[in-house]
Amino acid sequence: MPIDSKLTWMNHTGFVVSDMERALQFYRDLLGFTEDRNLVVEGEFISKLVGYPETKLHVVYLGLGDMRHALELLYYLSPVGGPAAPIERNNVGAAHLGIIVEDLESMYSELSAKGVRFVSPPAVRLDAEYPWARKACYLQDPDGNWLEFVERAPAPPGSIVV
């Protein structure tokens, strides 16, 4: 039985990064995310929230300009974290951020030419119906966080596109 309190909104997905400037070059400068908030947070609230005493974080929220779901980049200034072992897509605990794109073939070609590594070229499902993926592919950001780019099948005439 679900809890009594109602869930109201999917707010953000957070990725811990090893170098904020490099992460911003990837997400903001290369992929085109917009920077919604960029701040350093510290003090009792954030330390209690993440469970580390004397926490200091550089936090950047990125979006698509629509104030909907955001990507939260977290760089731990204190306590400094260590490098993560690469996580395979099929390991328990692996996560990815799915991003709807307009033209996956063009995006794949342009990003590949700029050195972005994909698992494979876009997979294609010709019989896909909206809102399912017609084309999709996996890639990693510079820290190994997984992304999935999805090009949806066209929406039927008169349908509400979300």
C-alpha positions as CSV (number, residue, x, y, z in Angstrom):
1,M,0.0,0.0,0.0
2,P,1.4,3.4,-1.0
3,I,2.2,6.1,1.6
4,D,-0.5,8.6,2.4
5,S,1.5,11.6,1.3
6,K,1.2,12.3,-2.4
7,L,4.2,12.6,-4.7
8,T,3.8,15.8,-6.7
9,W,6.7,16.3,-9.1
10,M,9.9,14.8,-10.5
11,N,12.3,17.6,-9.6
12,H,15.9,16.7,-10.5
13,T,18.5,14.0,-11.2
14,G,21.9,14.5,-9.5
15,F,25.3,13.5,-10.8
16,V,28.5,13.8,-8.7
17,V,31.3,15.1,-10.9
18,S,35.1,15.3,-10.4
19,D,35.6,18.6,-12.2
20,M,32.8,21.2,-12.4
21,E,34.3,23.2,-15.2
22,R,34.8,20.1,-17.3
23,A,31.2,18.9,-16.6
24,L,29.8,22.4,-17.5
25,Q,31.8,22.3,-20.8
26,F,30.1,19.0,-21.6
27,Y,26.5,19.7,-20.5
28,R,26.2,23.4,-21.0
29,D,28.7,24.2,-23.8
30,L,28.5,21.0,-25.8
31,L,25.0,19.6,-25.2
32,G,23.3,23.0,-24.8
33,F,21.8,22.8,-21.3
34,T,21.0,26.1,-19.7
35,E,22.5,27.0,-16.3
36,D,19.6,27.7,-14.0
37,R,21.5,28.0,-10.7
38,N,25.2,27.9,-9.8
39,L,26.2,28.2,-6.1
40,V,28.3,26.9,-3.3
41,V,26.4,25.5,-0.4
42,E,27.6,24.7,3.1
43,G,26.4,24.6,6.7
44,E,24.2,22.6,8.9
45,F,21.4,21.9,6.4
46,I,23.6,20.5,3.6
47,S,25.7,18.5,6.1
48,K,22.7,16.9,7.6
49,L,21.1,16.3,4.2
50,V,24.1,14.4,2.7
51,G,25.3,12.9,6.0
52,Y,28.9,14.3,6.1
53,P,30.0,16.8,8.7
54,E,31.3,20.2,7.4
55,T,30.1,19.6,3.9
56,K,30.8,22.1,1.2
57,L,29.4,21.6,-2.3
58,H,29.5,23.4,-5.6
59,V,26.1,22.8,-7.1
60,V,24.9,23.7,-10.6
61,Y,21.3,23.0,-11.8
62,L,21.0,22.7,-15.5
63,G,17.9,22.6,-17.6
64,L,16.3,23.1,-21.0
65,G,14.9,26.5,-20.2
66,D,11.5,25.1,-19.3
67,M,11.9,24.9,-15.5
68,R,10.9,21.2,-15.5
69,H,13.2,18.3,-14.6
70,A,16.7,19.6,-13.9
71,L,20.1,18.0,-13.9
72,E,22.0,18.7,-10.7
73,L,25.8,18.6,-10.9
74,L,27.5,18.2,-7.5
75,Y,31.1,18.8,-6.9
76,Y,32.2,18.0,-3.3
77,L,34.7,20.6,-2.1
78,S,34.5,19.0,1.3
79,P,34.7,16.1,2.0
80,V,36.5,15.4,-1.2
81,G,35.4,12.2,-2.8
82,G,37.6,9.6,-4.5
83,P,37.3,8.3,-8.1
84,A,34.5,5.9,-8.8
85,A,35.2,2.6,-10.4
86,P,33.5,2.5,-13.9
87,I,30.0,1.2,-13.5
88,E,28.5,-1.0,-16.3
89,R,25.0,-0.3,-17.5
90,N,23.7,-3.6,-16.3
91,N,25.1,-3.4,-12.7
92,V,22.7,-3.0,-9.8
93,G,22.8,0.7,-8.9
94,A,23.7,1.9,-12.3
95,A,21.6,4.9,-13.4
96,H,21.1,7.0,-16.5
97,L,19.4,10.2,-17.4
98,G,17.0,9.9,-20.5
99,I,16.9,13.0,-22.7
100,I,14.5,13.5,-25.6
101,V,16.1,14.8,-28.7
102,E,14.7,16.0,-32.1
103,D,17.2,14.5,-34.5
104,L,19.3,11.7,-33.0
105,E,21.2,10.8,-36.2
106,S,22.5,14.4,-36.5
107,M,23.3,14.6,-32.8
108,Y,25.1,11.3,-32.8
109,S,27.2,12.4,-35.9
110,E,28.1,15.8,-34.5
111,L,28.9,14.6,-31.0
112,S,30.9,11.6,-32.3
113,A,33.0,14.0,-34.4
114,K,33.7,16.0,-31.2
115,G,35.0,12.9,-29.4
116,V,31.9,11.8,-27.4
117,R,31.9,8.0,-27.0
118,F,28.7,6.2,-27.5
119,V,28.0,2.5,-26.8
120,S,26.8,2.1,-30.3
121,P,25.2,4.1,-33.1
122,P,21.5,4.8,-32.6
123,A,19.3,1.7,-32.3
124,V,16.2,2.0,-34.5
125,R,12.7,0.6,-33.9
126,L,10.7,1.3,-37.0
127,D,7.3,0.1,-35.6
128,A,7.5,2.3,-32.5
129,E,4.4,4.3,-31.6
130,Y,4.4,7.5,-29.6
131,P,5.6,8.0,-26.8
132,W,8.0,5.1,-27.3
133,A,11.5,5.6,-28.6
134,R,11.9,5.2,-32.4
135,K,15.7,5.7,-32.0
136,A,17.9,5.6,-28.9
137,C,21.6,5.4,-27.9
138,Y,23.7,5.4,-24.7
139,L,26.7,7.5,-24.0
140,Q,28.7,8.6,-21.0
141,D,29.7,12.1,-19.7
142,P,33.3,12.8,-18.8
143,D,32.9,11.2,-15.3
144,G,31.2,8.0,-16.6
145,N,27.6,9.0,-15.8
146,W,25.3,7.4,-18.3
147,L,22.9,9.3,-20.6
148,E,20.3,7.9,-23.0
149,F,19.3,10.0,-26.0
150,V,15.8,9.2,-27.2
151,E,14.1,10.3,-30.4
152,R,10.4,9.5,-30.1
153,A,8.1,8.2,-32.7
154,P,5.8,11.1,-34.1
155,A,2.8,11.9,-32.0
156,P,-0.6,11.1,-33.5
157,P,-2.4,14.2,-34.8
158,G,-4.3,16.0,-32.0
159,S,-2.5,14.3,-29.2
160,I,-0.9,16.2,-26.3
161,V,2.9,16.0,-26.6
162,V,4.7,15.6,-23.2
